[in-house]
Amino acid sequence: MRILAKSDIGKARDMNQDSYYISDLEKDELKLYILADGMGGYKGGEIASSLAVANARNYIINHFKKTKKDRESILKLLRYAIEYANMMVYEKSQEDEELKDMGTTLDICLIYNNKVFIGHVGDSRVYRIRKNIIRKLTTDHSYVEKLVKEGTISKEEAFNHPKKNMLMKALGCNSLVEPDVICKGFLKDDILLMCSDGLTNMLKENEIYNLLLNNPDHPEEALINNANELGGYDNITAIIIDNIEISEEETKER
């Protein structure tokens, strides 16, 4: 397995309010990857995203050993972790008037036994590339996604819609949150991409797919560089989990 990750402030923002966590493949027992895209005033988004990532990570690490390793139990663990992180962000927002409007997206990928367990709130995304097909595994909790589902607008219209950043659900905005939790296969040569909307607002799925496959050494840099070239209107974060076998020599070189 190969993990590549990068976060960039973009071309228009004063601060990077994205946060992420990736497990160390050599040291960590768990293969855990988390991404959050914060929002809400000066420093509010940065605080919300970092709190969400840290608390979700700690909850999962502290509870994974005593969790049954069946599908439902692991999905329940992710749900509880997101609910706990939500409570921590929400309580923080209530303590400080300057932070009252803060919130964040949150995506978690836990890889175990040839499966990826995903927890999701907001409009950051998880994609899987398998056998030359890119598929979005998460559903955006956004106003335009609702319009697409209702058949009011097309996917093409959604990409250019003026309200495409309006969220229907985010972490930390209310005392309770209902995350999506799903389980998908993660097989040899599959690639997972976790990304904030700073990437997907700039690049369409076919463009993301082409950049991933045509830049095998550093696809994360290619994605971020291209998003910046197109305007870089938001912070951009990409985590790539490539399920390839790496030789000992390649591991040492990295």
N, C-alpha and C positions, 0 to 999 in steps of 0.2 A: 504493500500500500504506500502511496505517496500523498503527502499533504502539502498544499500550497495555499498561502493566505496573504492578503494585502489589504490595507485600508488607506484611503486617500481623502484629503479634505475637499478635493474638487477645485473648481475655478471660481466659485461664486460665494462660498461660505467663509465666515471668519473663524470657525471652529469645527472640528470633526466630532460629531455627536453619535457616530457609530461606535459600537464596541463589539469585540468578539473574543472567543476562547477556543483554543485547539489543544487537544491532548498531545502529549509527547509520546510518540509511538514506541520509543525505547524504554521510557521510565514508567509511564502510566498504565495501570491495569485496564482502565476503561478507555474505549474509543469514543470520545465525547466532543461534540463541536457545537458551538453556540454563537448566534449572531443577533444583535439588537440595533435598531435604528431609532435614536431618541428624538423627541420633539418637545417644544415648550419653553420659549424664552431663553434669555442669556444663561448659559450653563445648565438650564433645566434638563434639556435633552441629553446632555453628556452625563449628568448625574443619573437620570432615569435608566439609560442604556447600560451603564456600568453596574448599577445596582441590580438590574434584572439579570445580567450575565453572571455576576458573582453569586447571587443568591440561588439561582437555578442550578449552577454548577455545584455549589456546596451541598444543596439538598440531594441531588442525584448521587454524588460521591458518598455522602454520609448514609444513604439508604439503599444503595444498589446491592450490597452483599447480602442483606437480609430480605431482599425482594425475590420472590419466586421467579424463575427464569422462563415462564411461559409468556405468550404474546400479551394476554390481557393484563397480567401483573406489571409488565414493563411499561405498557401504555398508561396504566394507572399511575405508575411512578412519575412519568413525564407530566401527566396532568396535575398531580399534586405539586410537583416542582414549579410549574408555571403559576399555579394558584398561590403558592408561597411567595414566589418572586413578585407577583402582582400585589400581594398584601404589603410587602416591604416597600415597594415603590409608592404605593398609595399612601401608606402611613407617613412616609417621608414628605410627600407633597402636602400633607395636611399640617405638618409642623412649621412650614416656612411659607409665608405669603408669596414670595417670589417664585416658589416652585409649584404653586397650586395647579397650574395648567400643564404640568409635565406629564409625559407618557412615553411609551416606546413600543416598537414591534418586538417580537421575540421568536426566534426559530431555533429549535434544538434538534440535532441529529445524534442519536446514540446507535452505534453499530455493534451488533451482537449476533453471532451465529448465522452469518450470511443474510442478515436482514438489517434494514435501517428503520429505526423507530423515530418518528418525527412528531414534535410538538410545535404548534404554530399559532401565533396571534399577529394580526396586522397585514402589511403588504410587502414585507420582505419575502423572498421566495426560495424554494428548494427545487432544483431541476435534477433529473437523472438522464444521462446519455447512455443508451444501450443499443448496440448494433446499428449505429448511424442514425438513431432517432433520438431527438431531445423531447422530453416530456416534463411538463410542470406538475410536480407532485402536490404542491400546496395550492389552496384557493385564497386569493386576496380577500381580505375583509375590508373592501372598499366600495364606495358608491358606484364607481363605473363597473365593477365586477357584478354588482347587483343588477345594473342596467343590462349588461351582457346576458346574464342568466335569464332575465325577463324577456330578452329578445328585442329590447328597445333600441340598442345600438350594437354594431358589429365589433369584433375584436380590433379591427383596424381603426374604427372610430374611437374605441376606448384608449388606444395608444396616444391619440392626439387630443383627448378630451380635456377641456380646461379644469375640470374638477377631479382629475385622476388621482390627485394626492389626498382626497377627502376619505378618511378612514371611518368605517362603521364600527370598528372594534380595535382597541389598543390596550396594552398592558399599563396598569397604574392609574387609569382615568376613573375607575370606580372600585369599590371595595371588593367586588366579585368579578371574575372573568371566566368565560367558557372557551377554553382553547380547543382547536382541532388536534386530535391525536390519530396518527395513522401508522401502519406498518407496511413496508414494501420490501421486496427482495433486493439484495445487493450482492451481485454475482461478480465473478472474475471478469475484469476489463470494463465493468461499469464505472461511470464517473458521476459523482454528485457535485453540484454547484449550489452553494448557499450564497445569496447576494442581497444587498439592500437595494431599494428602488432608485438610488442614484445610478445604478447600472441599468436596470430594466426600463427606466424612463428615457434612456438615451439609445439603447440598443434593442432591436427586435430579436425574437428567439432564433431565427435563422442566422442572424449576424453573430449572436452569442455562440451558437453551435460552430460556425465557421472559424471564429477566432480561437475557440478551444482546441479544435482539431488541427488548425494550421500553425499553431504556436506551441509545439509539444514541450519545449524546455521551460518556458515561463508564460503559460496561458493567462495567469492572473494579472500579470503586467500588461499583456496585450489587451485584455478586457478593460482595465482601468485607463490605459492610455487612449484607447478609442473613445471611451465615454467622455474623457476630458476634451478630446479633439472636437467632439460634437457639442461642446458647451460646458460640460461638467457642472451643471447647475446645483448639484447636491453632493454630499459626501458619498463616496463609493467604496463598498467593501465586497470582496469576493473570497470565498473559501472553496477550494477545490479538493475533493477527496477522490483520488484516482486508485481504483482497486487493481493495481498491477503488481506483479511480483518484481521486487528489486533485489539484485544480487548484492552480496556483501561488499564487493568493490564499489558499486554505485552508492551504497549507503555511506561508505567511508568518504567518498568524494563529496557527498552532500553535507 
